[in-house]
Amino acid sequence: MRIFVAGATGAVGRLLVPRLLADGHHVTGTTRSAAGVQALTAQGATGIQVDVYDPAALTAAVRQASPDTVIHQLTALGDYNLADNSRIRREGTRHLVDAARSAGVRRVIAQSIAWAYEPGDAPAVEKTSLDLEATGPRGETVSGVQALETQVAELPDHVILRYGLLYGPGTWYRRGDRIDELFRTGGFTATDAVTSFLHVTDAARAAVAALEWPVGVYNIVDDEPAAGRSWAPVFARAVGAPAPPRGAGRAPWERGADNTLARNELNWKPEHPSWRTGFGTLAG
């Protein structure tokens, strides 16, 4: 199969591309840098340096690749700027979907998130509505997610992967990155807020598996939604940081997500079914 990976050198993309190549697919991947092109070429893929905010250039790249499937792994989190990430969900997705349509591509697989659901007390399922009443920074995030998912669904054969909070190589949740730094500087408090995690390798595995999945939206999260008071001390030990102070309470939307649909309907099972053991991979 010919596959076009947008965001091929990001946290998920850099693990996804080798898996696709190992399965015998022909992969074209986008990147924002010449170094990224070199890295993709070294892996055996075709690397293209392209600006997703340049619709003409992106359309030309997709047409040249002539893919059977487009995999959308675009993010803009390197500078911890959530507004930039919302923009890429809105504008980058718009340009990518238009480019795919122009090239005659029918199937698209897209990265979304599993913490944009409306408030509730139990982990959210896929039928739960997005938190469209949210305001402020969360409202910006949710509106970006809504735009991404609505645009992707314009293509007839679409799969939307609502990933849990990613940890592992290339993510914020690893030794020496953003969350580790917050733990070390006292900027994190462990509360009752519930999170659903996902090891980044399981995110890549799900994107490969989704090549064969039916149209739909799926929560791709581990098996154990957990309050910060439970997971934060385990994360701290894994990265060698001090345990954070403890607090109480949670925002109503901090509820986690349920992966029953993917497990039962798709037979998808994470290699790291719980952060309890998955965080152990962060020790190195």
C-alpha positions in Angstrom: 0.0 0.0 0.0 1.1 3.6 -0.7 0.8 5.6 2.5 1.3 9.4 3.1 2.2 10.2 6.7 1.7 13.9 7.6 3.8 14.6 10.6 6.2 11.7 10.0 8.9 12.9 12.3 6.8 13.7 15.4 6.5 11.6 18.5 4.1 9.1 16.9 5.3 9.5 13.3 8.9 8.5 14.1 7.7 5.2 15.5 5.0 4.7 12.9 7.0 5.0 9.7 9.4 2.1 10.5 6.4 -0.1 11.3 4.7 0.7 8.1 7.9 0.1 6.1 8.5 -3.3 7.9 5.0 -4.3 6.8 6.0 -3.7 3.2 4.2 -0.4 2.6 5.6 2.4 0.5 5.8 5.5 2.8 6.0 9.2 2.0 6.4 11.3 5.0 6.2 15.1 5.6 8.5 17.0 7.8 9.3 20.7 8.5 13.1 20.4 8.2 15.9 19.2 6.0 17.1 17.1 8.9 13.7 15.4 9.0 14.0 14.5 5.3 17.3 13.0 5.9 16.0 10.9 8.8 13.1 9.6 6.8 15.3 8.8 3.9 17.6 6.9 6.2 14.6 4.8 7.4 13.8 3.9 3.8 10.8 6.3 3.4 10.4 9.2 0.9 10.8 12.4 2.9 9.2 15.7 1.8 9.8 19.0 3.5 6.5 20.9 3.2 4.6 23.6 5.1 1.1 22.4 5.9 0.0 26.0 5.9 0.9 26.2 2.2 -2.1 24.4 0.6 -0.6 24.4 -3.0 2.6 22.8 -1.9 0.8 20.3 0.3 -1.5 19.3 -2.5 1.4 18.9 -4.9 3.1 16.6 -2.4 0.1 14.4 -1.9 -0.6 14.2 -5.6 3.0 13.3 -6.3 2.9 10.5 -3.6 -0.4 9.2 -5.0 -1.2 7.4 -1.8 -4.0 4.9 -1.0 -4.2 6.2 2.5 -3.3 9.4 4.3 -2.3 9.2 8.0 -2.6 12.5 9.9 -0.2 12.8 12.8 0.3 16.6 12.6 0.9 18.4 15.9 2.6 21.6 17.1 3.6 20.8 20.6 7.4 21.2 20.5 7.2 24.8 22.0 4.4 23.9 24.4 2.1 26.3 22.5 -1.5 25.0 22.6 -2.8 27.7 20.4 -0.4 26.6 17.7 -1.6 23.0 18.1 -5.2 24.2 17.8 -4.3 26.0 14.6 -2.7 23.0 13.0 -5.8 21.0 13.9 -8.0 23.6 12.1 -5.9 24.8 9.2 -3.5 22.0 8.8 -6.3 19.5 8.7 -8.3 21.6 6.3 -5.3 21.7 3.9 -4.6 18.0 4.3 -8.1 16.9 3.7 -8.4 19.1 0.6 -5.1 17.8 -0.7 -6.2 14.2 -0.1 -9.5 14.8 -1.9 -7.7 16.5 -4.8 -5.5 13.4 -5.2 -8.4 11.0 -5.1 -7.6 9.6 -1.7 -10.7 8.2 0.1 -9.1 6.8 3.3 -7.7 8.9 6.1 -6.6 8.0 9.6 -6.2 10.9 12.0 -4.8 11.6 15.5 -7.3 13.2 17.9 -7.4 13.2 21.7 -9.5 11.4 24.4 -9.8 14.3 26.9 -12.0 16.7 24.9 -15.3 15.1 26.2 -18.0 16.9 28.1 -18.1 16.8 31.9 -19.1 13.6 33.7 -18.3 11.2 36.5 -17.4 8.0 34.5 -14.7 7.5 31.8 -16.1 8.8 28.5 -17.1 6.5 25.7 -17.1 7.4 22.0 -20.8 8.4 22.0 -20.1 11.0 24.7 -20.4 14.5 23.3 -17.4 16.8 23.1 -17.1 19.6 25.6 -18.4 22.2 23.3 -19.5 24.5 26.1 -15.9 24.8 27.3 -14.3 28.3 27.4 -10.8 29.7 27.7 -7.8 27.6 26.8 -9.8 24.4 27.1 -12.4 25.8 24.7 -9.7 26.5 22.2 -8.5 22.9 22.4 -11.9 21.4 22.1 -12.9 23.6 19.2 -9.7 22.6 17.4 -10.5 18.9 18.0 -14.0 19.4 16.7 -12.7 21.1 13.5 -10.2 18.3 12.9 -12.7 15.5 13.4 -15.4 17.3 11.3 -13.0 17.9 8.4 -11.6 14.4 8.5 -15.1 12.9 8.4 -15.7 14.7 5.0 -13.7 11.8 3.4 -15.9 8.7 3.1 -13.4 6.2 4.6 -12.1 7.8 7.8 -10.8 6.5 11.1 -10.3 8.9 14.0 -8.0 7.8 16.8 -8.7 9.6 20.1 -5.4 9.0 21.8 -4.9 9.1 25.5 -2.2 11.3 27.1 0.9 10.1 25.4 4.0 9.1 27.4 7.4 7.8 26.4 10.0 8.9 23.8 9.3 12.2 22.2 6.5 13.2 24.6 6.1 15.6 27.5 5.9 12.6 29.9 9.4 11.3 30.0 12.6 11.9 31.9 13.9 15.5 31.3 10.8 16.9 29.5 8.0 19.2 30.5 6.2 17.2 33.1 9.4 15.9 34.7 10.5 19.6 35.0 7.2 20.5 36.6 7.6 17.8 39.2 11.2 18.9 40.0 10.2 22.6 40.3 7.1 22.1 42.4 4.8 23.1 39.6 2.6 20.0 39.7 0.0 19.0 42.2 -1.5 15.4 42.3 -5.3 15.7 42.6 -8.3 13.7 41.9 -8.2 14.6 38.2 -8.6 11.4 36.1 -6.3 10.8 33.1 -6.2 8.0 30.5 -2.7 7.4 29.4 -1.3 5.7 26.2 2.3 4.7 25.6 3.5 6.3 22.4 4.4 2.9 20.9 0.8 1.8 21.3 -0.3 5.0 19.5 1.9 4.0 16.6 0.6 0.4 16.7 -3.0 1.6 16.6 -2.3 3.8 13.5 -0.9 0.7 11.7 -3.9 -1.5 12.7 -6.3 1.3 11.7 -5.4 0.6 8.1 -7.8 -2.3 8.3 -10.4 -0.8 10.7 -13.9 0.1 9.8 -15.0 3.8 9.6 -15.4 5.3 13.0 -14.1 7.1 16.1 -12.2 5.1 18.7 -10.8 5.8 22.1 -7.2 4.5 22.0 -6.2 4.6 25.6 -4.8 2.1 28.2 -7.0 0.0 30.4 -6.7 2.0 33.7 -8.0 5.6 33.9 -6.5 7.0 37.1 -6.5 10.0 39.4 -3.3 12.0 39.7 -3.0 11.0 43.3 -2.5 7.5 42.0 -0.3 7.9 38.9 1.8 10.9 39.8 3.9 9.1 42.6 4.6 6.3 40.1 5.7 8.7 37.4 7.9 10.5 39.9 9.7 7.3 40.9 10.1 6.3 37.2 11.9 9.5 36.2 13.7 10.1 39.5 11.8 13.2 40.4 10.4 14.1 43.9 6.9 13.1 44.6 4.5 16.0 44.0 2.3 17.6 46.6 -1.2 16.2 46.9 -4.4 18.0 46.5 -8.1 17.3 46.2 -10.8 17.9 43.6 -10.9 17.8 39.8 -12.4 19.7 36.9 -15.7 18.0 35.8 -14.2 17.1 32.5 -11.2 15.4 34.0 -12.9 11.9 33.7 -10.6 9.7 31.6 -11.8 7.6 28.7 -13.0 4.0 28.1 -11.4 1.7 25.4 -14.1 -1.0 25.5 -15.2 -0.3 21.9 -11.7 -0.8 20.4 -11.0 -3.8 22.6 -14.3 -5.6 21.8 -15.0 -4.5 18.2 -11.5 -4.3 16.9 -9.6 -6.7 19.2 -7.1 -3.9 19.9 -5.1 -4.4 23.0 -2.3 -2.1 24.2 1.1 -3.6 24.8 1.3 -1.4 27.9 -2.2 -1.9 29.4 -1.5 0.3 32.4 0.7 3.2 33.3 1.6 1.3 36.4 4.0 -0.9 34.3 4.3 1.4 31.3 6.0 4.1 33.3 8.7 1.6 34.0 9.9 2.2 30.4 10.8 5.8 31.4 13.5 4.9 33.8 16.3 4.7 31.1 
